[in-house]
Amino acid sequence: MAKPDDRSDNAEKLSKHITNTIDNFREGQDYLSEHADEISSSEKQQIEEKNKKRLRSIEGFREEIKDETSDQQ
């Protein structure tokens, strides 16, 4: 028998994902700042692309939280 669909903690889990993604974004930014003279342009571009994806993910997580909280009401 399938487990019941329990979404009661989805917003909490999404909030943790946001926090982790923000931390990773900041680490990428810090790395770029601290090692700007030492890294190749391709490595810099790769980190910048990852950070762009992280920002999009954060927005997506926030939209999901809105959906989850409105569904629970």
Biotite code that builds the C-alpha atoms (Angstrom):
import biotite.structure as struc

atoms = struc.array([
    struc.Atom([0.000, 0.000, 0.000], chain_id="A", res_id=1, res_name="MET", atom_name="CA", element="C"),
    struc.Atom([1.279, 3.449, -0.906], chain_id="A", res_id=2, res_name="ALA", atom_name="CA", element="C"),
    struc.Atom([2.137, 5.927, 1.808], chain_id="A", res_id=3, res_name="LYS", atom_name="CA", element="C"),
    struc.Atom([-0.264, 8.845, 2.179], chain_id="A", res_id=4, res_name="PRO", atom_name="CA", element="C"),
    struc.Atom([0.861, 12.101, 0.601], chain_id="A", res_id=5, res_name="ASP", atom_name="CA", element="C"),
    struc.Atom([2.043, 14.163, 3.584], chain_id="A", res_id=6, res_name="ASP", atom_name="CA", element="C"),
    struc.Atom([2.989, 17.652, 2.497], chain_id="A", res_id=7, res_name="ARG", atom_name="CA", element="C"),
    struc.Atom([2.790, 19.228, 5.923], chain_id="A", res_id=8, res_name="SER", atom_name="CA", element="C"),
    struc.Atom([6.508, 19.949, 6.081], chain_id="A", res_id=9, res_name="ASP", atom_name="CA", element="C"),
    struc.Atom([7.164, 20.830, 2.437], chain_id="A", res_id=10, res_name="ASN", atom_name="CA", element="C"),
    struc.Atom([7.434, 24.569, 3.127], chain_id="A", res_id=11, res_name="ALA", atom_name="CA", element="C"),
    struc.Atom([9.974, 23.870, 5.862], chain_id="A", res_id=12, res_name="GLU", atom_name="CA", element="C"),
    struc.Atom([12.021, 21.644, 3.558], chain_id="A", res_id=13, res_name="LYS", atom_name="CA", element="C"),
    struc.Atom([11.903, 24.248, 0.809], chain_id="A", res_id=14, res_name="LEU", atom_name="CA", element="C"),
    struc.Atom([13.104, 26.900, 3.268], chain_id="A", res_id=15, res_name="SER", atom_name="CA", element="C"),
    struc.Atom([16.113, 24.720, 4.058], chain_id="A", res_id=16, res_name="LYS", atom_name="CA", element="C"),
    struc.Atom([16.814, 24.370, 0.339], chain_id="A", res_id=17, res_name="HIS", atom_name="CA", element="C"),
    struc.Atom([16.719, 28.154, 0.000], chain_id="A", res_id=18, res_name="ILE", atom_name="CA", element="C"),
    struc.Atom([19.137, 28.598, 2.892], chain_id="A", res_id=19, res_name="THR", atom_name="CA", element="C"),
    struc.Atom([21.555, 26.016, 1.475], chain_id="A", res_id=20, res_name="ASN", atom_name="CA", element="C"),
    struc.Atom([21.379, 27.518, -2.005], chain_id="A", res_id=21, res_name="THR", atom_name="CA", element="C"),
    struc.Atom([22.007, 31.033, -0.664], chain_id="A", res_id=22, res_name="ILE", atom_name="CA", element="C"),
    struc.Atom([25.018, 29.707, 1.259], chain_id="A", res_id=23, res_name="ASP", atom_name="CA", element="C"),
    struc.Atom([26.386, 28.093, -1.914], chain_id="A", res_id=24, res_name="ASN", atom_name="CA", element="C"),
    struc.Atom([25.770, 31.294, -3.876], chain_id="A", res_id=25, res_name="PHE", atom_name="CA", element="C"),
    struc.Atom([27.687, 33.323, -1.299], chain_id="A", res_id=26, res_name="ARG", atom_name="CA", element="C"),
    struc.Atom([30.542, 30.826, -1.280], chain_id="A", res_id=27, res_name="GLU", atom_name="CA", element="C"),
    struc.Atom([30.787, 31.154, -5.044], chain_id="A", res_id=28, res_name="GLY", atom_name="CA", element="C"),
    struc.Atom([30.785, 34.949, -4.832], chain_id="A", res_id=29, res_name="GLN", atom_name="CA", element="C"),
    struc.Atom([33.399, 34.905, -2.068], chain_id="A", res_id=30, res_name="ASP", atom_name="CA", element="C"),
    struc.Atom([35.578, 32.535, -4.063], chain_id="A", res_id=31, res_name="TYR", atom_name="CA", element="C"),
    struc.Atom([35.387, 34.808, -7.084], chain_id="A", res_id=32, res_name="LEU", atom_name="CA", element="C"),
    struc.Atom([36.306, 37.827, -4.980], chain_id="A", res_id=33, res_name="SER", atom_name="CA", element="C"),
    struc.Atom([39.169, 36.167, -3.142], chain_id="A", res_id=34, res_name="GLU", atom_name="CA", element="C"),
    struc.Atom([40.702, 34.389, -6.134], chain_id="A", res_id=35, res_name="HIS", atom_name="CA", element="C"),
    struc.Atom([39.910, 36.765, -8.987], chain_id="A", res_id=36, res_name="ALA", atom_name="CA", element="C"),
    struc.Atom([43.561, 37.001, -10.052], chain_id="A", res_id=37, res_name="ASP", atom_name="CA", element="C"),
    struc.Atom([44.220, 33.282, -9.725], chain_id="A", res_id=38, res_name="GLU", atom_name="CA", element="C"),
    struc.Atom([41.375, 31.608, -11.619], chain_id="A", res_id=39, res_name="ILE", atom_name="CA", element="C"),
    struc.Atom([40.970, 31.123, -15.333], chain_id="A", res_id=40, res_name="SER", atom_name="CA", element="C"),
    struc.Atom([38.268, 32.892, -17.277], chain_id="A", res_id=41, res_name="SER", atom_name="CA", element="C"),
    struc.Atom([36.537, 29.562, -17.921], chain_id="A", res_id=42, res_name="SER", atom_name="CA", element="C"),
    struc.Atom([36.457, 28.749, -14.205], chain_id="A", res_id=43, res_name="GLU", atom_name="CA", element="C"),
    struc.Atom([35.116, 32.218, -13.468], chain_id="A", res_id=44, res_name="LYS", atom_name="CA", element="C"),
    struc.Atom([32.438, 31.802, -16.123], chain_id="A", res_id=45, res_name="GLN", atom_name="CA", element="C"),
    struc.Atom([31.499, 28.377, -14.743], chain_id="A", res_id=46, res_name="GLN", atom_name="CA", element="C"),
    struc.Atom([31.045, 29.760, -11.211], chain_id="A", res_id=47, res_name="ILE", atom_name="CA", element="C"),
    struc.Atom([29.040, 32.717, -12.525], chain_id="A", res_id=48, res_name="GLU", atom_name="CA", element="C"),
    struc.Atom([26.745, 30.348, -14.461], chain_id="A", res_id=49, res_name="GLU", atom_name="CA", element="C"),
    struc.Atom([26.238, 28.183, -11.382], chain_id="A", res_id=50, res_name="LYS", atom_name="CA", element="C"),
    struc.Atom([25.328, 31.268, -9.379], chain_id="A", res_id=51, res_name="ASN", atom_name="CA", element="C"),
    struc.Atom([22.808, 32.352, -12.016], chain_id="A", res_id=52, res_name="LYS", atom_name="CA", element="C"),
    struc.Atom([21.204, 28.911, -11.771], chain_id="A", res_id=53, res_name="LYS", atom_name="CA", element="C"),
    struc.Atom([21.205, 29.194, -7.994], chain_id="A", res_id=54, res_name="ARG", atom_name="CA", element="C"),
    struc.Atom([19.352, 32.509, -8.154], chain_id="A", res_id=55, res_name="LEU", atom_name="CA", element="C"),
    struc.Atom([16.737, 30.963, -10.446], chain_id="A", res_id=56, res_name="ARG", atom_name="CA", element="C"),
    struc.Atom([16.416, 28.013, -8.076], chain_id="A", res_id=57, res_name="SER", atom_name="CA", element="C"),
    struc.Atom([15.880, 30.305, -5.107], chain_id="A", res_id=58, res_name="ILE", atom_name="CA", element="C"),
    struc.Atom([13.061, 32.081, -6.941], chain_id="A", res_id=59, res_name="GLU", atom_name="CA", element="C"),
    struc.Atom([11.541, 28.723, -7.846], chain_id="A", res_id=60, res_name="GLY", atom_name="CA", element="C"),
    struc.Atom([11.717, 27.537, -4.240], chain_id="A", res_id=61, res_name="PHE", atom_name="CA", element="C"),
    struc.Atom([10.030, 30.732, -3.081], chain_id="A", res_id=62, res_name="ARG", atom_name="CA", element="C"),
    struc.Atom([7.210, 30.227, -5.579], chain_id="A", res_id=63, res_name="GLU", atom_name="CA", element="C"),
    struc.Atom([6.791, 26.644, -4.380], chain_id="A", res_id=64, res_name="GLU", atom_name="CA", element="C"),
    struc.Atom([6.577, 27.852, -0.782], chain_id="A", res_id=65, res_name="ILE", atom_name="CA", element="C"),
    struc.Atom([3.838, 30.286, -1.796], chain_id="A", res_id=66, res_name="LYS", atom_name="CA", element="C"),
    struc.Atom([1.963, 27.436, -3.479], chain_id="A", res_id=67, res_name="ASP", atom_name="CA", element="C"),
    struc.Atom([2.394, 25.134, -0.497], chain_id="A", res_id=68, res_name="GLU", atom_name="CA", element="C"),
    struc.Atom([1.252, 27.696, 2.048], chain_id="A", res_id=69, res_name="THR", atom_name="CA", element="C"),
    struc.Atom([-1.770, 28.689, -0.035], chain_id="A", res_id=70, res_name="SER", atom_name="CA", element="C"),
    struc.Atom([-2.714, 25.010, -0.502], chain_id="A", res_id=71, res_name="ASP", atom_name="CA", element="C"),
    struc.Atom([-2.582, 24.401, 3.247], chain_id="A", res_id=72, res_name="GLN", atom_name="CA", element="C"),
    struc.Atom([-4.991, 27.233, 4.033], chain_id="A", res_id=73, res_name="GLN", atom_name="CA", element="C"),
])
